[in-house]
Amino acid sequence: MDPTVPPATDKNGTMTEPPAHGSVVLREFTEADVRLALELGEDPYIPLIGSLPAHPTRRQAEEWVRRQQSGRAEGRGYPFVIVADGAAVGTIGLWLRKLSEGIGILGYSISPERRRRGYATDALKAITEFAWTVSGVERIELYIEPWNRGSLRAAENAGFRCEGLLPAHHEIGGVLKDMLLYVSP
Ligand SMILES: CC(C)(COP(=O)(O)OP(=O)(O)OC[C@H]1O[C@@H](n2cnc3c(N)ncnc32)[C@H](O)[C@@H]1OP(=O)(O)O)[C@@H](O)C(=O)NCCC(=O)NCCS
């Protein structure tokens, strides 16, 4: 493993258990998650906010899964699959591009047919607990478009508070979009 990747440890310095909360468990990506990638790629919004191509071919989905699998080793962050009732229902990641400022950034998506069951809320709670075990993380941020009610509610349900609106902050679909900044207390 790349030595720049901070270890996820508990207070005794040992690796933590897979993050879990309520109905979900988070696990690392496997090759079988190509199916999940194909599902997520059919959503109109998910490909705009990440590196998964819209309507991916099987090969594009496989490449995306491999990028998720290498994220940890390359020090980009901790990508997880969200599992509920034994099925892969979405993804959530702790990203480390602002780690030099003590900041971890969360991103997440739930398969269209699995929404409104509390999975995003539970996954946010699980990864937040995990994020505090990653050395160097002192603040956890979420960036959400103001119209994205499901994401705002999930963030609020998971205890995040809104710090304000950042005008023209993220390029999404080729357009600079205002983003609400949410922070874990
Ligand atoms: C946003 C998203 C992750 C929410 O996932 P989810 O598993 O459906 O969220 P939850 O079930 O935890 O719902 C949280 C709350 O939001 C509500 N909610 C969910 N989707 C909603 C929607 N489209 N409109 C209004 N409310 C919604 C739920 O009813 C729940 O309400 P509550 O506070 O009364 O309990 C999912 O819609 C998604 O993947 N969207 C596309 C990708 C995306 O937007 N990612 C986040 C980028 S910041």
The ligand as a MOL file (V3000), in Angstrom:
LIG
                    3D

  0  0  0     0  0            999 V3000
M  V30 BEGIN CTAB
M  V30 COUNTS 48 50 0 0 0
M  V30 BEGIN ATOM
M  V30 1 C -29.5600 11.8820 -2.9830 0
M  V30 2 C -29.6240 10.3750 -2.7610 0
M  V30 3 C -28.2330 9.8620 -2.4080 0
M  V30 4 C -30.5840 10.0900 -1.5810 0
M  V30 5 O -30.5450 8.6890 -1.3200 0
M  V30 6 P -31.6910 7.9630 -0.4760 0
M  V30 7 O -31.1730 6.6430 -0.0330 0
M  V30 8 O -32.9610 7.9880 -1.2650 0
M  V30 9 O -31.8410 8.9310 0.7820 0
M  V30 10 P -32.6240 8.5740 2.1410 0
M  V30 11 O -33.5530 7.4350 1.9000 0
M  V30 12 O -31.6200 8.4600 3.2150 0
M  V30 13 O -33.5310 9.8730 2.2960 0
M  V30 14 C -33.2590 10.9650 3.1590 0
M  V30 15 C -34.4980 11.8370 3.2060 0
M  V30 16 O -34.6770 12.4900 1.9400 0
M  V30 17 C -35.9420 12.1790 1.4030 0
M  V30 18 N -35.7710 12.0850 -0.0320 0
M  V30 19 C -35.0550 11.1740 -0.7220 0
M  V30 20 N -35.1180 11.4450 -2.0300 0
M  V30 21 C -35.8760 12.5380 -2.1610 0
M  V30 22 C -36.3020 13.3010 -3.2770 0
M  V30 23 N -35.9600 12.9690 -4.5400 0
M  V30 24 N -37.0910 14.3820 -3.0540 0
M  V30 25 C -37.4560 14.7260 -1.8040 0
M  V30 26 N -37.0630 14.0470 -0.6850 0
M  V30 27 C -36.3020 12.9640 -0.8860 0
M  V30 28 C -36.3220 10.8620 2.0540 0
M  V30 29 O -37.7110 10.6690 2.0360 0
M  V30 30 C -35.7930 11.0830 3.4520 0
M  V30 31 O -36.7080 11.9540 4.0950 0
M  V30 32 P -36.8170 12.1590 5.6830 0
M  V30 33 O -35.8060 13.1850 6.0410 0
M  V30 34 O -38.2170 12.6110 5.8900 0
M  V30 35 O -36.5240 10.8220 6.3120 0
M  V30 36 C -30.1510 9.6660 -4.0440 0
M  V30 37 O -31.3520 10.2830 -4.4430 0
M  V30 38 C -29.1550 9.7160 -5.2050 0
M  V30 39 O -28.2930 8.8580 -5.3160 0
M  V30 40 N -29.2850 10.7400 -6.0590 0
M  V30 41 C -28.3840 10.8860 -7.2230 0
M  V30 42 C -26.9440 11.1640 -6.8000 0
M  V30 43 C -26.8400 12.3110 -5.8040 0
M  V30 44 O -27.5830 13.2810 -5.8500 0
M  V30 45 N -25.8830 12.1670 -4.8780 0
M  V30 46 C -25.6190 13.1880 -3.8710 0
M  V30 47 C -24.8180 14.2960 -4.4420 0
M  V30 48 S -24.5620 15.5890 -3.2320 0
M  V30 END ATOM
M  V30 BEGIN BOND
M  V30 1 1 1 2
M  V30 2 1 2 3
M  V30 3 1 2 4
M  V30 4 1 2 36
M  V30 5 1 4 5
M  V30 6 1 5 6
M  V30 7 2 6 7
M  V30 8 1 6 8
M  V30 9 1 6 9
M  V30 10 1 9 10
M  V30 11 2 10 11
M  V30 12 1 10 12
M  V30 13 1 10 13
M  V30 14 1 13 14
M  V30 15 1 14 15
M  V30 16 1 15 16
M  V30 17 1 15 30
M  V30 18 1 16 17
M  V30 19 1 17 18
M  V30 20 1 17 28
M  V30 21 1 18 19
M  V30 22 1 18 27
M  V30 23 2 19 20
M  V30 24 1 20 21
M  V30 25 1 21 22
M  V30 26 2 21 27
M  V30 27 1 22 23
M  V30 28 2 22 24
M  V30 29 1 24 25
M  V30 30 2 25 26
M  V30 31 1 26 27
M  V30 32 1 28 29
M  V30 33 1 28 30
M  V30 34 1 30 31
M  V30 35 1 31 32
M  V30 36 2 32 33
M  V30 37 1 32 34
M  V30 38 1 32 35
M  V30 39 1 36 37
M  V30 40 1 36 38
M  V30 41 2 38 39
M  V30 42 1 38 40
M  V30 43 1 40 41
M  V30 44 1 41 42
M  V30 45 1 42 43
M  V30 46 2 43 44
M  V30 47 1 43 45
M  V30 48 1 45 46
M  V30 49 1 46 47
M  V30 50 1 47 48
M  V30 END BOND
M  V30 END CTAB
M  END
